[in-house]
């Protein structure tokens, strides 16, 4: 029996190449051998200020982005979180077996709440809803970046506590850590992770205009000079990582080997490296954009999401009914 995989992504902002190489491409690959459930987590999106009028449109846009990037609704369940209200019900039940201390220790809460005048209880309880998302489908594996391992460990702890109190039911989900691509750096400041929240110059959007991508790559921070045998600067290392990720699907890494050799010999032209990075990146992104345009033109995104909701709801209703019975509701 195939392992059930669950993962989710917020619909806020632009899907960038760090998301694609670090997560979405791996999601697509997992479909070959696993029972995959992928969710656009709009409940999570409202833990901070967001334009409510734009949220529905953003969720639909993210669905298009995911399908264009390889998430196949014929092989996976793809749906919007709020269309399955059992997520919220299970989050309340699991909140009753989660300790305040566990939540207070969450690193991401400390980071996201820093400097805010208003900190919502939703932001504090975010990891409980995340656990509910996973456990509602009794997922056995969860693709995560290194920054999400702590959250998944809490999900495992919550599952153990529920099982100990009410009887064995939830599996403890195992992390599937993607080692490559999840920590791409900003081209404008390679000491920082590529991030939408850091501002537009700090990420490359999967659907961004080619002219804008070219400008960002050409102006990427490298270093002031090149000496044979010198250690690679963060900016140059980041460009090489993007190049390796963009070329590995083709299996032809000869240009990567050539440019590495030039760097070691102290004769690499950064202008050439940047041009090769841009060309290789666009070889990956252009087919994705073409697929997205075709999907949007088909007008079937709502139908696809409705089908995904129906499949997700069938699993969720069955599992929440059992949970309610075990808890005594």
C-alpha positions as CSV (number, residue, x, y, z in Angstrom):
1,X,0.0,0.0,0.0
2,X,1.4,3.4,-1.0
3,X,2.4,5.8,1.7
4,X,0.0,8.8,2.1
5,X,1.8,12.1,1.8
6,X,0.3,15.5,2.9
7,X,1.7,19.0,2.4
8,X,0.2,22.5,2.1
9,X,1.2,25.9,0.9
10,X,-0.2,29.3,1.7
11,X,-1.9,31.2,-1.2
12,X,-0.3,34.5,-0.2
13,X,2.2,36.2,-2.5
14,X,4.1,34.9,-5.4
15,X,5.4,31.4,-5.9
16,X,9.1,31.9,-6.3
17,X,11.9,29.6,-7.5
18,X,12.9,28.7,-3.9
19,X,9.4,27.3,-3.4
20,X,9.6,25.5,-6.7
21,X,13.0,23.9,-6.4
22,X,12.8,23.4,-2.6
23,X,9.2,22.0,-2.4
24,X,6.9,21.9,-5.4
25,X,9.2,19.9,-7.7
26,X,9.6,17.3,-5.0
27,X,5.8,17.2,-4.5
28,X,5.4,16.4,-8.2
29,X,8.0,13.7,-8.0
30,X,6.3,12.0,-5.0
31,X,3.1,11.5,-7.0
32,X,4.8,8.6,-8.9
33,X,4.9,6.3,-5.9
34,X,2.7,7.7,-3.2
35,X,-0.9,8.7,-2.3
36,X,-0.6,12.5,-2.2
37,X,-2.9,15.1,-0.7
38,X,-1.9,18.7,-1.4
39,X,-3.7,21.6,0.1
40,X,-3.8,25.4,-0.4
41,X,-4.0,26.5,3.2
42,X,-6.1,29.6,3.3
43,X,-7.0,29.2,7.0
44,X,-3.3,29.7,7.7
45,X,-3.2,32.8,5.5
46,X,-5.5,34.7,7.8
47,X,-3.3,34.5,10.8
48,X,-1.8,37.8,9.7
49,X,-3.3,40.8,7.9
50,X,-4.4,40.0,4.4
51,X,-6.8,41.5,1.9
52,X,-9.9,39.4,2.2
53,X,-11.1,40.3,-1.2
54,X,-7.9,39.1,-2.8
55,X,-7.7,35.8,-0.8
56,X,-10.1,33.7,-2.9
57,X,-8.4,34.9,-6.2
58,X,-5.0,34.1,-4.7
59,X,-6.1,30.6,-3.7
60,X,-7.3,30.0,-7.3
61,X,-4.1,31.4,-8.7
62,X,-2.0,29.1,-6.5
63,X,-4.0,26.1,-7.7
64,X,-3.1,27.1,-11.3
65,X,0.6,27.6,-10.3
66,X,0.8,24.2,-8.6
67,X,-0.8,22.3,-11.5
68,X,1.5,24.1,-13.9
69,X,4.5,23.0,-11.8
70,X,3.5,19.4,-12.1
71,X,0.8,18.7,-9.5
72,X,-1.5,16.3,-11.3
73,X,-5.1,16.3,-9.9
74,X,-5.6,12.9,-11.6
75,X,-2.9,11.4,-9.4
76,X,-3.2,13.6,-6.3
77,X,-5.9,15.3,-4.3
78,X,-5.6,19.1,-4.7
79,X,-8.0,21.3,-2.8
80,X,-8.5,24.5,-0.8
81,X,-8.3,24.0,3.0
82,X,-11.4,26.0,4.0
83,X,-13.6,23.9,1.7
84,X,-13.1,21.1,4.1
85,X,-14.3,22.4,7.5
86,X,-13.2,19.3,9.4
87,X,-9.7,20.8,9.4
88,X,-11.0,23.5,11.9
89,X,-12.9,21.0,14.0
90,X,-9.9,18.7,14.4
91,X,-7.7,21.6,15.2
92,X,-9.9,22.4,18.2
93,X,-9.9,18.8,19.4
94,X,-6.1,18.6,19.0
95,X,-5.7,21.9,20.8
96,X,-7.1,20.2,23.9
97,X,-4.2,17.7,23.9
98,X,-1.5,20.3,23.1
99,X,0.4,22.0,25.9
100,X,0.9,25.8,26.1
101,X,4.6,25.3,26.7
102,X,5.0,23.4,23.4
103,X,3.4,26.3,21.5
104,X,5.4,28.9,23.3
105,X,8.7,27.3,22.3
106,X,8.0,27.3,18.6
107,X,10.7,29.2,16.8
108,X,8.6,30.3,13.9
109,X,6.0,31.9,16.2
110,X,8.8,33.9,17.9
111,X,10.1,35.0,14.5
112,X,6.7,35.9,13.0
113,X,5.5,37.7,16.1
114,X,8.6,39.8,16.5
115,X,7.9,43.5,16.2
116,X,4.2,43.1,15.7
117,X,1.8,45.4,17.6
118,X,-1.0,42.8,17.4
119,X,-0.3,39.1,17.7
120,X,-3.3,36.9,17.0
121,X,-4.1,33.8,18.9
122,X,-4.4,32.2,15.4
123,X,-0.7,32.8,14.9
124,X,0.1,31.2,18.2
125,X,-2.1,28.2,17.5
126,X,-0.9,27.9,13.9
127,X,1.0,24.6,14.6
128,X,-2.1,23.0,16.0
129,X,-4.0,23.7,12.7
130,X,-0.9,22.4,10.8
131,X,-1.0,19.2,12.8
132,X,-4.8,18.9,12.1
133,X,-4.1,19.3,8.4
134,X,-1.7,16.4,8.4
135,X,-3.5,14.1,10.9
136,X,-6.9,14.5,9.4
137,X,-5.7,12.4,6.4
138,X,-3.7,10.1,8.6
139,X,-0.6,11.1,6.5
140,X,2.5,9.0,7.1
141,X,4.9,11.3,5.4
142,X,5.2,15.1,5.1
143,X,7.7,16.9,2.7
144,X,9.2,19.7,4.8
145,X,12.1,22.2,4.7
146,X,14.5,22.3,7.5
147,X,12.6,25.2,9.0
148,X,9.4,23.1,9.3
149,X,10.9,20.1,11.1
150,X,10.1,21.5,14.5
151,X,6.5,21.9,13.5
152,X,6.3,18.4,12.3
153,X,7.8,17.1,15.5
154,X,5.0,18.8,17.4
155,X,2.5,17.1,15.1
156,X,4.0,13.8,16.0
157,X,3.9,14.7,19.7
158,X,0.2,15.7,19.4
159,X,-0.6,12.4,17.7
160,X,1.1,10.5,20.5
161,X,-0.8,12.4,23.1
162,X,-4.2,11.9,21.4
163,X,-3.4,8.2,21.0
164,X,-2.4,7.8,24.6
165,X,-5.5,9.6,25.9
166,X,-8.2,8.2,23.6
167,X,-6.7,5.1,21.9
168,X,-4.5,4.4,18.9
169,X,-5.7,6.2,15.8
170,X,-3.2,8.7,14.3
171,X,0.1,7.6,12.7
172,X,3.1,9.7,13.6
173,X,4.0,11.4,10.3
174,X,7.7,11.1,9.2
175,X,9.5,14.1,7.7
176,X,10.6,13.9,4.1
177,X,13.3,16.5,4.0
178,X,14.3,17.9,0.6
179,X,18.0,18.7,0.9
180,X,18.4,20.7,-2.3
181,X,16.8,24.0,-3.3
182,X,15.0,24.8,-0.1
183,X,17.5,27.4,1.1
184,X,18.1,29.5,-2.0
185,X,19.4,32.9,-1.2
186,X,18.3,36.4,-2.3
187,X,20.2,37.6,-5.4
188,X,20.2,41.1,-3.9
189,X,21.5,40.0,-0.5
190,X,22.9,36.4,-0.5
191,X,23.3,36.4,3.2
192,X,19.5,36.1,3.5
193,X,17.1,33.4,2.3
194,X,15.1,34.0,-0.8
195,X,11.8,35.3,0.5
196,X,8.6,37.1,-0.6
197,X,8.4,38.9,2.7
198,X,11.8,40.5,2.2
199,X,10.5,42.5,-0.8
200,X,10.4,42.1,-4.6
201,X,14.1,42.4,-5.3
202,X,14.8,39.4,-3.0
203,X,13.1,36.7,-5.0
204,X,12.5,35.4,-8.5
205,X,8.8,34.6,-9.2
206,X,8.1,31.5,-11.2
207,X,5.6,33.5,-13.3
208,X,7.7,36.7,-13.3
209,X,8.4,38.6,-16.5
210,X,11.5,37.4,-18.3
211,X,12.9,41.0,-18.5
212,X,12.6,41.4,-14.8
213,X,14.3,38.0,-14.1
214,X,17.1,38.9,-16.5
215,X,17.6,42.2,-14.7
216,X,17.7,40.5,-11.3
217,X,20.2,37.8,-12.4
218,X,22.4,40.4,-14.1
219,X,22.5,42.5,-11.0
220,X,23.0,39.6,-8.6
221,X,25.6,40.3,-5.9
222,X,28.8,38.3,-6.5
223,X,32.1,39.7,-5.1
224,X,34.7,42.3,-6.1
225,X,37.3,40.1,-7.7
226,X,38.4,36.5,-8.4
227,X,41.5,34.8,-7.3
228,X,42.4,31.2,-8.2
229,X,41.7,28.8,-5.4
230,X,39.8,31.4,-3.4
231,X,36.7,30.3,-1.5
232,X,33.4,31.0,-3.3
233,X,31.5,34.0,-2.0
234,X,27.8,33.5,-0.9
235,X,26.5,35.3,-4.0
236,X,28.5,33.2,-6.4
237,X,27.6,30.0,-4.6
238,X,24.0,30.9,-4.8
239,X,24.2,31.4,-8.6
240,X,25.9,28.0,-8.9
241,X,23.2,26.4,-6.8
242,X,20.4,27.9,-9.0
243,X,22.3,26.7,-12.1
244,X,22.7,23.1,-10.8
245,X,19.0,22.9,-9.9
246,X,18.0,24.3,-13.3
247,X,20.2,21.9,-15.2
248,X,19.9,18.6,-13.2
249,X,16.6,17.6,-14.9
250,X,18.3,17.6,-18.3
251,X,21.1,15.4,-17.0
252,X,23.6,17.6,-18.8
253,X,25.8,19.2,-16.2
254,X,28.7,19.9,-18.5
255,X,28.2,23.6,-18.3
256,X,28.3,23.5,-14.5
257,X,31.5,21.5,-14.5
258,X,33.0,23.9,-17.0
259,X,32.1,27.0,-15.0
260,X,33.3,25.4,-11.8
261,X,36.7,24.7,-13.4
262,X,36.9,28.3,-14.6
263,X,36.2,29.5,-11.1
264,X,38.9,27.3,-9.6
265,X,41.4,28.6,-12.2
266,X,40.5,32.2,-11.4
267,X,39.2,33.0,-14.9
268,X,35.4,32.8,-14.5
269,X,33.6,35.8,-16.0
270,X,30.7,36.6,-13.7
271,X,28.8,38.1,-16.7
272,X,28.9,34.7,-18.4
273,X,27.9,32.8,-15.3
274,X,24.9,35.1,-14.9
275,X,23.9,34.7,-18.5
276,X,24.1,30.9,-18.3
277,X,22.0,31.0,-15.1
278,X,19.3,33.1,-16.7
279,X,19.2,30.9,-19.8
280,X,19.0,27.6,-17.8
281,X,16.4,29.0,-15.4
282,X,14.2,30.1,-18.3
283,X,14.5,26.6,-19.9
284,X,12.7,25.4,-16.7
285,X,10.2,28.2,-16.3
286,X,9.0,28.7,-19.8
287,X,7.2,25.3,-20.0
288,X,5.6,25.9,-16.6
289,X,4.2,29.3,-17.8
290,X,2.9,27.7,-21.0
291,X,1.1,25.0,-19.0
292,X,-0.4,27.6,-16.7
293,X,-1.7,29.6,-19.6
294,X,-3.3,26.5,-21.1
295,X,-4.9,25.6,-17.7
296,X,-6.3,29.0,-17.2
297,X,-7.7,29.1,-20.8
298,X,-9.4,25.8,-20.2
299,X,-11.6,27.4,-17.5
300,X,-11.6,24.1,-15.5
301,X,-9.8,25.2,-12.3
302,X,-13.0,25.4,-10.3
303,X,-14.1,22.0,-11.5
304,X,-10.8,20.5,-10.6
305,X,-10.8,22.0,-7.1
306,X,-14.4,20.9,-6.6
307,X,-13.3,17.3,-7.4
308,X,-10.4,17.6,-5.1
309,X,-12.7,18.9,-2.3
310,X,-15.0,15.9,-2.8
311,X,-12.2,13.4,-2.5
312,X,-10.6,15.2,0.5
313,X,-14.0,15.6,2.3
314,X,-14.7,11.8,2.0
315,X,-11.5,11.0,3.9
316,X,-12.0,13.9,6.3
317,X,-15.6,13.0,7.2
318,X,-14.7,9.4,7.9
319,X,-11.8,10.2,10.1
320,X,-13.5,13.1,12.0
321,X,-16.5,10.8,12.7
322,X,-14.1,8.3,14.3
323,X,-12.3,11.0,16.3
324,X,-15.6,12.4,17.6
325,X,-16.6,8.9,18.7
326,X,-13.3,8.3,20.5
327,X,-13.4,11.7,22.2
328,X,-17.0,11.3,23.3
329,X,-18.7,14.0,21.2
